């Protein structure tokens, strides 16, 4: 299954550097990171706490803003 994610440019650069230093692809690094995260936090309240902290500190929205449909005409 394929999943698309958006990364801030600096985070993408860090991922590229890490992948290159490990001799892995970006996808392999992301898969490993997700697997480790799930193994550590799956079904745990700590996962919810960590996600809340990340969301609160993020300067980027988690999703794109919705268009203003008020002035939309068909």
C-alpha positions as CSV (number, residue, x, y, z in Angstrom):
1,X,0.0,0.0,0.0
2,X,1.3,3.4,-0.9
3,X,0.9,6.4,1.4
4,X,1.8,10.0,0.6
5,X,3.0,12.4,3.2
6,X,4.0,16.1,3.2
7,X,7.2,17.1,5.0
8,X,8.6,20.5,5.8
9,X,11.7,21.1,3.5
10,X,14.1,20.9,6.4
11,X,12.7,17.6,7.6
12,X,12.9,16.2,4.1
13,X,16.6,17.3,3.9
14,X,17.3,15.5,7.2
15,X,15.6,12.4,5.9
16,X,17.6,12.5,2.8
17,X,20.9,12.9,4.7
18,X,19.9,10.0,7.1
19,X,18.9,7.7,4.2
20,X,22.1,8.4,2.4
21,X,24.3,7.8,5.5
22,X,22.5,4.5,6.2
23,X,22.6,3.4,2.5
24,X,18.8,3.1,2.5
25,X,15.9,4.7,0.6
26,X,13.8,7.4,2.1
27,X,10.9,5.0,2.0
28,X,12.8,2.3,3.9
29,X,13.7,4.9,6.6
30,X,10.0,6.1,6.9
31,X,8.8,2.5,7.1
32,X,11.2,1.7,9.8
33,X,10.3,4.8,11.7
34,X,6.6,4.0,11.5
35,X,7.2,0.4,12.6
36,X,9.2,1.6,15.6
37,X,6.6,4.2,16.5
38,X,3.8,1.6,16.4
39,X,5.8,-1.0,18.3
40,X,6.5,1.6,21.0
41,X,3.1,3.4,21.3
42,X,0.4,1.2,19.7
43,X,-2.7,1.2,21.9
44,X,-0.9,3.4,24.4
45,X,-2.0,6.7,25.8
46,X,1.5,7.9,25.3
47,X,1.0,7.9,21.6
48,X,-1.9,10.3,21.9
49,X,0.1,12.5,24.2
50,X,3.1,12.6,21.8
51,X,0.8,13.2,18.8
52,X,-0.8,16.1,20.6
53,X,2.6,17.6,21.5
54,X,3.8,17.3,17.8
55,X,0.6,18.9,16.5
56,X,0.7,21.7,19.0
57,X,4.3,22.6,18.1
58,X,3.9,22.3,14.4
59,X,4.0,25.5,12.3
60,X,2.4,23.7,9.4
61,X,-1.2,22.6,9.2
62,X,-1.7,18.8,9.1
63,X,-3.9,19.2,6.1
64,X,-4.5,21.7,3.4
65,X,-7.1,24.4,4.1
66,X,-10.5,23.8,2.5
67,X,-11.5,26.3,-0.2
68,X,-14.1,29.0,0.6
69,X,-17.2,27.5,-0.9
70,X,-19.4,30.5,0.0
71,X,-18.7,32.2,-3.3
72,X,-18.6,29.0,-5.4
73,X,-21.2,28.8,-8.2
74,X,-21.9,25.8,-10.4
